[in-house]
């Protein structure tokens, strides 16, 4: 990253980089898992009802940053050669520090809850359902529909399911530890990677901790996408090595990253591949008047597509053999933040100042290949965000608002590199008189203190930034029918009794189709749903709208049918009919009938989903069905 000798004193070899990344991943993962279970053994009050957890979180975060900062300062200004024990200690602490930060800033505030950030609100419902499904089936099964391959990439969820099997946890409960582990591991991997790229262990630790802190503050509620965003700045620099320096090692790294990304989160894969990697390749071609970058780009494309096929091949095969039209409204979402250009460098915060420094650095050092690649990556990201807004004219979006995290980590990384360069090159330029060794050490110490205090100030606000998401984790009812804040649970506390009733009728949860609008019941239990909750998260092969029409027809005609005719109509559908139906209603006073809701996509309106009720005739369940009142629910299971 810099021509100075000091920047290269810690540079790792290729082999050491790979070994370091593997060791950091294992070490960070184990520390996070042990920390998770340790927190569960301590009886701490709920985050939403007490300040105790916040205080402990701040203390842990401060100790983490102080420990890393002290060791890094000692690393830079200490006597050389360093004792082997100090080298190993500093490396171990730096490599695992993102895991410690993840535990103190998110793991500790969540310690008294079994749920992840945002509980089971909105998007977390389908994510929880997917993880529950992946725990029960290690195949390509869709999160909802029977017999369909998954449309959403299964990588993160499949791995989480295997962890759930290993820990003997239900899928919904493993969401929290797996999120912590995956975020921590991703942060830890960045340390040896950036040590290779920057040549400095302290700089690498600073970038990794900053990236982890920004990610935990902005995007932790969606961990499977956040872990991909954390690697974007490094990928931008690798692009410089691949296209400018013709490094095949970097080319392979980019291909692996994009392939894994495609197995985790499609949006970031498309944005990074098209507006970052491809754009940097084209810019390099034009600047150097050579076709060599395109050869590397083609290799990246072939390699990443081969890896992506691991997750996508079954779905693509099903698409080729589909007989019904595909239906997808996944991109029909435009919140207010999707109408604004993210500008972290203008915010009055620690990251705002760091981003502003990064912006200035990117402009001043634009002639350096690595810096030019980072600048091009930022430009490409902004192009995607703008294109998303323009796409509204075509009745869709590119979900550009989700790229705010990528913008933030790119600018923050540039800011860290700028501060490192100022320390190494800027001061002698501004003040050319020779510094004594003592003065140089004091300047380094001042830099470390300022960065450390800024890091503590920002990182201690991570729980406060996520306060609403943390509150939901404590106020939502979990899969055991309990609220973590110990207040009375809502109607979903009846789900366990519903499960018992269905089981008593001889139905295996992994081979039973349920028709219901009770989203949380389906998130906590591995049943197949007759239809998805909304079209936005429905498999395009699932014929969401047609199934909705079928449900509406069943409800409408039930008022004119006998129980036998109703049962026959369920069998006559082109899909497997429901074995169990869960309604809202009262068997003693059915009134307008048994109620369920259907979701309709009303984009471009915001909110983009509208629900309407349909009512079934209670009399069609009087024969051939076992019907039971469980709380406010009426559960009907075929005899």
N, C-alpha and C positions, 0 to 999 in steps of 0.2 A: 504493500500500500504506500510505502514511502521509501525514498532512496537512502535515508539515513541509516547508519549502522545500528543505532540503538533499537530501531524498529525490527531488526531481524535477529536479535540475540536469542529469542525463544522459538524461532521458526521450527516447526516439526517437519520431519520427513513424511513422505506419502504413507509409508507403513505405520509410522508412529501416529499419524493423524487418524487412520482407520482404527488402530488399536485404542487410541484415546477416546474416540467417539463411542466405541463399543463399551469400554470401561465406564465412561461417563453415563451412558444409558443404563447399564446394569446397576451401577452404584446409586445413581439418582432415583431409579425405580424402586430399589430395595429400601432406600432411606424414606421415600415417600410412603411406601406400603407400611413399613414399621411405624412411621409417624402417625399414619391414619389409625392403625389399631391402638397405638398408645393413647391417642386423643380420645378414643371411644371408651377407654378404661377410666378416664377422669370425668367426674360428674360436674360439668360446667353448666352454668345457666344459659338459657337461650339468648342468642345474639339480639333478638328483637325485644327482649324484656330486661336486659341488664347491660351495663357498661363493662363488666368484668372481662368478658371475652375480648372486647375491643382493646382493653388495656394490655392484656396478655399478648394479643396479636401485635400491637405496636412494639412491645418490649422484644418479642422474638424477631421481628423485622429489623429493629435497630441493632440488636446483637449480631444478626447475620451480616448486615452491611458493614458494621464496625470490624468484625472479624476478618472479612474479606479485604476490607480497606487496609487494615493494619498489616496483614500478611503481604499484600501487594506493595505497600510502601517499603516494607522491610526487604522485599524482593528486589526493588529498584535501587534503594540507597544502602543496603547492607553490604557487608564486606564480601569480597569475591576471592576465591571460589566459595560458593555456598555449601554448608554442610548437607550431606545427603538427606538427613532426616527433615531439614527445613524445606528442601526442594520437594520432597514427597508430600509433606504436610500442606504446603502452599498449593501444589497442584491438585491434591485431593479436595481441599476446601473450595478452591476456585471451580473445579469441575462439577462439584455437587451443590454449589451455592444456589443455583436456580431452583433446585428441589427444596432447599431450606426456605427460600423466599415463598415458594408456592404453598408450603405447609403453614407458614406463619401468617400469611396474608389472606389465604382462602380456606385452607384446611382447618385451622384453629377456629375461625368464626363459624364454620359449619359442623364443628365437632359434636354438637348436641342434636344434630338432625341427620336423618338417613337420606335426605334428598339433596340434589345438586342445586346450584343457583337457579332461581326462578321456579323452584319446586316442580309442579306439573302444570305450569301456565302455558297456554298457546302452543308455541313450537315445541316446548319440552314434552308435550303429550306424545307427539308422534315419535320424537327421539327416544323416549322411554319405551314406547311400544316396540320400536325397532330393536332396541337392546334386549327387551324381554323375549322377542321372537328369536334373535340371534343366540340367546342363551339356550333355548330349547332345541334349536336346529342349527347345526354347523354347516348347512347347505346354503344355497343361493335364495332361500325362500323370501318372498315378499313379506314386509312387515304386517300386512293385513290380508291380502287375497290368497286364497288357497290355490296352489298349482301354478303360480306365476313366479318368475325369477324377479329378484329385486331390481327396481329402477334406481333407487338411491344407492350410491357406492357403499359396499358392505365392509370395507377394510377396518375402520375404527370400531364398528359395531361387532364384527366377527371376532376381533381380538378381545373386545370387552366381554363377549359371551364366553370365550375360553377362560378368561380370568374368573368370571362368575362360576364356571364349572369347577375350576381349581380351588376357589375359596368356598365353594358350596353355598353361594348366595343366589337369590333370585335376580333376574336381569335388572329390574328397576332399582334394586338396592346397590348393585355394583356400579351404577352410574357415577356415584360420588367418588369412590376410590379410583376407578379407572380414569375419570376426568383429571383428578389430581396427578396420577401417575403419568398420563400421556403428556400433560402440560409440563410437568417437571422434567421428564426425559427429554422432551424437545428443547427445553432451555439448556439442559446440561450438555447435550450434543453440540450446541453452538459454541461452547468454550474451546474445545480442541479444534473445531473447524475454523473459528476466527483466529485462533493462535497460529494456524497454518497460513491463513490469509494475511494477517497483520504482522506476524512475527513477534508479537508481544503478548505474554500471558496476562498481565494486568489489563491491557486494552481489551483482550478477548473476554475476560471476566466482566469488565464494565459493560461491553456491548451485550453480552448474554443476560446479565442482570437487568439492564435497562429494557431490553426486548421483552423479557419475562414480565417485568413490572407493567409495561405498557399493555401487553397482551392481557394480563390479569385484570387490568382496569377497564379495558375496552371490550374485549371479546371472549372472556372466559366462559360465558354461559353457553357457547357453542364450541366445545373443546376440539371436535374433530376438524373444524375449519381453522381454529386458532393455531393449532400445531403446524399447519401448512403455512400460514401467514408469517410465522416466526422465522422461517427460513428464507423468505424472499430477498432481504438485503444481501445475504451470503450468495444466493443464486445470481444476483445481479453482478457481483464481483467475479463469480465463477464464469459468467458469460464473457467478461473481459479477457480472462485467461484462455477461454476456449476459442474465442473468435479473433482476438488481437494477438495472443501469444501462441495460438494453435495447440493448446494443451489438450491432449486426448483424455488425460486424467480428469480434468475439469468437465470435459464433454460428457464423460461417463457419469460424473456426479450429477450434472443437470438432468440427464436422461432418467436416472434413478429417481431423482426428486420429483420430476413431472409424472413419472409412472406411478409412484406411490401416492402423489397428490390426487391423481385421477381415481385411485381406489378409495380416497378419503372424502374429497370435496370437489365436485365438478366445476363450480364457479371459479374458484381460485386457479384451478388448472387451466381453464380457458383464458382467463385474464393474464396469467403469468406467461403462458405459452405464446399468446398472440400479441400482446401489447408490451411485453418485457423482453422475453428471450428472442422472439422473431424480430422485434424492432431493433434491439441491440445488434443483432446479426446484420440487418440491412444497413444500419448506420455505419457499422464497421466496414462493410463492403464498399459503401460510397466514399468513406473517408480514406481508405487505403487502396481503393481501386483494385480489388482482388475478389475472386470468387471462392476463396478458401473458406470463409465463414459459412457460406451456404452448404458446403460439404459437411461441416460440423453440425449445422442446423438440421440437415437431412438425417444425419446419424442420431441426433437427439430425438427427432420425431420418430424414427423407426424403433429405437430402444424404448422410449417412453410408451409408445402404443403397444408394444409387446407386453410390457408390465401391466399396463392398464387393462389389457384383455383378460387378465386374471379375474377382475371384478366385472367387466362389461360383456364378455363373450356370451354368457347365457341369455342376457337381456337382448342383445343385438340379434342373436339367433331367433329368439321368440318374435322380435319385431319383423324379421324377414318372413316368418310363417304366419303372421297375424292375419285374421280374416275380417276383423272389425277395425274401424278407423282409430288411430291413436288420439288420445285426448290429454293434453297437458296444460295446466294453468299455473305451473310452478313460478313463472316469472310475472304473474299478475299481482304485483305488490309494489306500491309506491307510497311509503310513509313520508312524513315531512322531511326527514333527514336525507331522503333520496332526491330532494329538490335543491340541495345546497352543496356547494363545493367545499370539501374539508380543507381547512387551513390551520393546522396545529401550530404553525409558527407565529400566528397572531393571537394566540390565547395567552392570558396572563397566568402562567403556571410554570413549574419547573420544566416540564416537557415542552412547553411553548418556547421558553428561552433556549432550550437545547435544540429545538427544531429550527429556530431562527439562526442560531450559530451554524447548524448544518446546512441551511439554505445558502448562507453567505459562503461557506466553505465549498459547496458544490459549484458555485459560480466562479469563485476565484481559482479553483483547481481543476477547471473543466478540461484542461488539456491533458491531464493524466488519464490513461485508459480506464483504470478502476473507478475513478471518480466520475468520468464521463458515463460509464455504464450505470452507475447508481442514479445519476441525473436523468439518463434516458429512461430508466425504470420508473422514476417518478412521473416523467412526462407521459409515458405509456399508461400508467395507472390513471392519471387524470383524463386521458383520452377515453378510456373505458367508462369512467364516471360520466363524462359528457355524452358519450354515445348512448348510455343508458337513458339519459334524459330525452335525447332525440328519439329514441325508440318508442317513446310513448305515443308518437304520431302513428306508429304501426300497430298500436293496441297492446303493447307489451313493454317490458323493461329488460335491462341486463343486470338488475339488482345491484346497481353501482354503489348504493349506500353501504353495502357490506365491505367495500374496499377501503373504508376509512382506516381500518386497522393496518392495512398494508402501507398506506400513506404515512401513518404515524410512526411505524417502526423504521421505515426508510429514512425519514428525516431525523429521528432520534439517533439512529446508527451513524448517520453523517455527522451529527453533532458530537458524538463521542470521538470519532476519528479526527474531527477538527480540533477538539481540546487536546488530544494526544499530539497532534502536529504543532500546535501552539507551544506546548511544553518542550518539544524536541527541536523545533526550528524557528518558531516565531520570536521568542524572547532574545536569542542572540542576534537576530536580524534587527529588532527594535532597539536593542541595547548592545551594541557590538563589543563593548569592553568585556574583557575576559572575566567570567564568573569564577570565584573560588569554589572549591569542592564543597565547602560548608554552605555557601550561599545557594549553590545548585541543589543541594539536598533540602534546604529550607523551602525553596521554590516548589520542589516536587511535593513536599509535605503540605504546603498551602493548597496546591492543586487537589491533592487527595482529600484534604479536609473539606474543601468547598464541594467537591463532587460527592463525598460521603454524606455530608449534611443534606445536600440537595436530594440525593437518593433516598435517604431516610424520610425526608419531608414528603416526597412523592409517594413512596411505597407505603407509608403509614396511612395514606388516604385510600388505599385500594379497598378495604372493607366499606368505608363510607361511600365510595363511588358505586359500590355494588349493594348499597343498603336495601333497595327495593327487592332486588333478586334474593338477597339473604333473608329478608322478611318472608318472602313467599316460601322459601325452603323450610321455614319454621311454622308458618300458618296453614300450609296445605296439608291435607290428610295423606299419609303415606300408604304403602301397600298392605301394612298391618292394621290399617284403620286408626292410626294414631297421629296426633299433631305433636311436633317436637317441642312446641311451647307449652304443652300440657293442658291447653284449653280444649273444650269440647269439640270433637270432630264433627264434620258435616255429614250429609247423607251417604257419602262414600264409605263411611264406617260400616255400612251394611254389605259391602262387597264380599267380605269373607263368608257371610251367610248365603249370599247368592251362589258363590263358588261351591259351597257345601251342598246346596240343593241340586245344582247341576251335576255334581259328582255323584250324588245319590241316585240320579236317574240313569247312571251307567255311562255317562259321556266322558270321554278322555279329552282334556283341555286342548291337547295338541292335534285333535282330529274332530273338532266341533266348530260349526259355523254359527255365529251369533249375530242377530240383527238388533242393534241398539244405538242410541245416540250418547250413551254413557261412555265418554271417551276415556275417563280414568280407569274404568273397569277393564277396558281393553288394553290400556297401557300396563296395568299391573298383572294381567292374566294372559297366558299365551293362546287365546282362542283366535280363530280366523274370524274376520269380520265380513258380513255379507257385502258391506260397502265401506269405503273409507270415510273419515270424519268430514273432510272437505276435499274439493277437487285439487286444491293447491298441493296437497301431499299425497294424492292418489297416484297409483301406478298408471301411466298412460295406456297400458294394456288392459286396465281393469274395467273400462266402459262405465265410468262413474255416472255420467248423466243418464245413460240408459238404465242403469241399476236404480237410480233415483226414481225414474219414471215407473219402473217395475214395483218399487215399494209403494209409491203413491197409488198405483192401480190395485195392488193387493188391499190397501187400506180402504179405498173407495168401494171396491166390489164386495168387501167383507160384509157390508151392511145388507147385501142382497143374497148372500150365499149361505148354504148350510155348512156345518163343520166339514162334511165330506168334500163338498165342492171347494171349500177354502184350502183344504189339505191338497187337493188335486192341483189347484192353481199354483201352489208353492212348488210342486213337483214339475210343473210344465215350463218353468223358467229355463232359459238357456244356460244358466249356471246352477251350481248346487244350491238348493234352497236352505234357509236357516233351520238349524236343529233347535235353537233356543231363541226366544225373543224377550227382550227386557224393556218394559215400558214404565212410564210414570202413570200412576192411576190408583184407583181404589176398587177392590173387588166387591165391597159391600155397596158402595155408591159410585158406580162407574161413570155416571153423568154422560159426557159426550163420547166416552169410550176410552180405550187405552192409547196413550199419547207417545209419539216419538217425533223427532225433528229431522228435517232434511236441510242440507246446506246448499246454498246456491252462490256461485261466483258472480259478483256484481261489479267487478273491476270495469272501469277506472274509479269507481267510488272508493272512498276510504272511510271506514273499514271496508274491506273488499269481499266480505262474506256476509250473507243474510241467511237467517234460519227461519223456517216456517214449520208449523206443527201439522202432522197428519194423525188421524184417529182410526183405530181398529175396533171393530165390533167385538165386544167381550163374548158374545154368544158363540162365535166360531171356535172358541177355545174350550167349549164345554164337553167336547168329545174328541178323543184321540190326543189329548194334551194333559199334562200335569201342571196345574197352575197354582202359584203360591204368592201370597202377599208378604213382602219382606220390606219393612219400613215403608217408604213412599213408592216402592217399586212393585210392579206385578211381573213375575217371571213365569213364562210359559215354555215348557219343554215337551217335545214330542214324546208320547208314551212309547 
